[in-house]
Amino acid sequence: MSSLQQARRGLMEALEMLGKEPSTEKPVQVERPICDKPQGPADHERTMSCRKCGEGFVSRCTVHTVGTSSHYWWSACPACEQSAKDQAAAGLAKDRAAWRASKTAILASASGVAPRFELARLASFRATLPEQRQALATITEYLATFDARAWRPLLLLGPPGTGKTHCASALVSELIESRHLFCEISTFGEIVRALRATWSGGTWTEADEMERLARLHFLAIDDLGVSKLGESEARILFDVVNSRYERKRPVAISSNLTPHELAAVVGGRVWDRLAEGATFVPMQWPSHRRPTA
């Protein structure tokens, strides 16, 4: 089993170990001297000098009741109390940022984004031609209106080297970073190999892997249609697409084929589902990999 497969299968366990996002500030610790029970109005407040900051302030006697017992304390220095609250808030913000960074790292480790595309973002996509700018605008709109509970296929279609994998990887990374969603990019060949790997026995079954794929908030299938599908591959593709279709989980497909060619490769049942509510993004321009004159 590859390290990526291990990360994917152990994703929920890793997140459980991380725990929930911190939501409570640490208790504010400030000096509050004990006072006697006030006997009259004059006993309710006094002018004090803070031993920590040296500031003078008016302190008021406050009562704290626990059960049948009452305790009396002078109120703390307002400046020191506010400073302690600010420090607690800053500490909580720091803890939250660390938690979010850890969750992002865990999700990214199982995302399947290749090292070449780890820094790929929509903002870094080279869009100089009008059709490139239109494609980028369409994908950016898809991201801005993304709904993990809606069936909205995104079809990135064009020849090799036009940025399809860059854009699909960028969507996965940006959804993880901004919304901490379970997102993944895999070639169809990788999906087939992961499912076939369960056939040799073990605790992780084909049903477990199919369920994992179905539950992802976003799945990008890269380079679909590079080879003809056999009977087994066609069944797997239908099961993956249909399971997400039934659960209203969005999917992105990248392919070097035209819509007509892709429809012929994936078959009528799969194409009928992919075409429903699909956003087509034509990416027909020269390869970015070739030097321009």
N, C-alpha and C positions, 0 to 999 in steps of 0.2 A: 504494500500500500504506500502511495506517495505521501510526502509530508502535507501536500495540499489536501488530499483526501482525508488524512488524519485531522487536519484543522477543521475541515467542513463537518466531519462526523462528530467532533468534539466541541463544536461551536457553542451549543447550549450549555454544556458543562462549564466551559470557560466563562460564559456570561453569568452563570449562577455563582461561580466563585467570586466574580467581580462584585456581585450584589447590586442593590438599588442605588440610584443616584443620591448623594448626600442632600438632605433637605432641612436639617436642623442645625442652627448655630450652637456653638459651644456656650455653656453658661457664662454669663458675664461675672467676673470676680472683681469686686470693688470693696473698699473698706467701709463698713457700716457699724459704728460703735453702738454698744448696748446702752439703752437709757432706762431710767426708772419710769414707772407708770406715772403719767402726768396727773398732777393733783389740781391743776387749774390752767386757765388760758395761757398764762405766762410760761408754763412748762412745755408748751407744744413746739416751740422753736427757739433756736439760739444761733448766734453768729459764730462760725468756726473758721479755722484756717486749715486747709488740707495739708496733711503731713507729706503727701507725695509730690504735689505740684506747687504748694505754697500759696495757692489762691484762696482768698476769703470768700465764704458763701453762707447763705442762710440755710441751716439744716432744720428739718421738721421731724418730730417724733412720729413714727408710724408703728402700727400694731400688726403683728402677724399671728394669726390664730391657727393652731393645729389641734384638731379635736377639741378638748376642753381647756387646753393650755394657750395662753396668750403671751407673746414676747414683744418687747418694745425695742425699736432700733432707731437711731438717727439716720436720716437720709444721707446718701453719699454725695460726695463732691460732684456737681453736675458736669463739670468739664472732664473729670476722670471717668465718670460713668459713660459719657458720650464717646470718649476715646476708646473705652473698653468695648462698647457696642460696635464702633467702627472696625476695631480689630477683629471682632467675632464675625462681622459681615464679610470682611476681607478674607478671613480664614475659610469661611464657607464657600466663597467664590473661588478660592484657590483649590479647595477640595473638589468642587464641582468640575472645574476645568481639568483637573488631573483625572477624575473619573471619566469624563467625556473623551479625553485623549486616549485613555486605556481602552474604552469600548470601541472607539474608532479603529485603534490598532488591531484589536481582536477581530472585528468585522472585516477589516482590510486583509488580514492574514488568510481569510477563507474566501475572499472575493474572486480569486482567479485572475486578477489584473496582472498581466505580465510585467516583469521589471522594466521593459522598454516603455511601458505606458503608465508607470506609477505616477508620473507627474503630469499626465495628460489631463487637461481640463478644457471645457468648451472655449474658455477665453484664450487658450493657447492654440486653437485650431486656426490654421492659415487660411483666411478667407479673403482673397483678392479679386476673384472673378464674381460677377453678379450672381451666377448660379450657386457659387460657394457661399456667398452671403445669405442667399435665400435659404439654403439648406441649414446653415448655422442658426438662422432666425427660427426656423421650424423646430429644430431640436431644442433650442433654448426655451421656446414656448412649451414644448412637451415637458421639459424639466420643471418649469415654473408652475404648471398646472397638474403636475404628477399626482395621481391618486392611486395608492397601493391597493385599493379595493375596487378598481375599475378595470375592465378588460379593454385595454387600449394598445393594440400591437403597433410597434414602431418598426417600419421596414426601411433599412438603409441599403439601397441598391446601386451598384456601380462597379466599374472594373477595379482591378487590384491597384492599391497605392493611392486611393482617393481620400483616405482618412476615415473609413468606416469603423475600423477597430479602435482608432483614436477616440472617436465620438462615443462609441458604445462603452469603452473603458472609462471615459470621462463621466458619463451618466452614472455608472456604478460607483465611482469614487465620490462624486459630488452628493449623491443620495446618502451614502454612508456618512460623509463628513457633516452634512447639514441636518440630516434627519435620523441618523443612526438606524437605518433600515437594513434588513437582511437582503443583500444584493449580490449577484454573482454573474460573471461572464465566463462562458465555456464554449469551445467549439463543439459541434455536434458529435464529432469523433470522440472527444473527451467524455461527453455524457454517455455515449454508447459503451466506452471502455469501463467507466465507473459502474454502470449497471451490470455489465457482463462479469465484472470482478466479483459480484455477489453470488454468482452461480456456482462457485467452487466450494460453497459452504461457509460457515462462520455465523457469528451472531448478527451481523449486519446483512439484512436480506434485500432482495430487489424491491420489495414493498417499502422497506425503510428508506431506500435511496429515492424511490419515486415520490414518497411522501415528503422527503426533504426538498426535492425540486419543486413540488407543488406549493409548498408553504412559503417559499422565498417571496419577499415583497416585490422583487424585480429580477428577472432572468434575461440575460442577453445571450443569444445563441449566435456565435460568430462563424462566418464562413460556411453558412449552410448551402448545400448543393454543389460542393466541390467534387463530389463523386456520386454516382448513381446509387440509390438506396436499394438494398436487398430487402427481402421479406421481413427479416428480423429488425433491420434498421427502420423500415417504414412503420412497423408496429410500435417501436420505441418512440419515434417522433410523434406519432399520433397520441400515444399515451401521455407524453410530456405536455404537448400543446393542449390536449383535451382536459387534462387535470387542472391546468392553470385557467383554461377557459371556463370550466365549471365553477371554479372558486373566485373568478373575477380577479385574477392576478395578472398584471401587465407583463408583456414580453417584448423584447426587441430582437429583430432578426437582421443580420447583415449577410449580404450575398453578392457574388460577382454576376449573378444572373439578372435578366430582365424579369419583370412581373410574369410575363407569359411563360418564360423558361422555368422560373421557380415554381410556378403552379404545376407545371408538368412533372417536375422532379418530386415535389412533396405529396402530390396526389390530391384528389378532389376534396376529401374529408378535411384534411389539414388546411388546405388553401381556403376553403369556405369559412373556417373559423378565423384564420389570420386576416382575411379580407374584411371581416366584420368590424367596423369602427376603426380601421387601420389608418395610420398616418404614413403615407408614402414619402420618402425622401430620396429623390433622384440625385445621385452623386456621379454625374457623367462629366468628367474633366480629366486632363492628363495626370498621370501618376505623380505624387509628391516625391517619389523616390528617384525619379529621373531628373537629371540636371536640365534646367531650362536654358534655351539658347540666349 
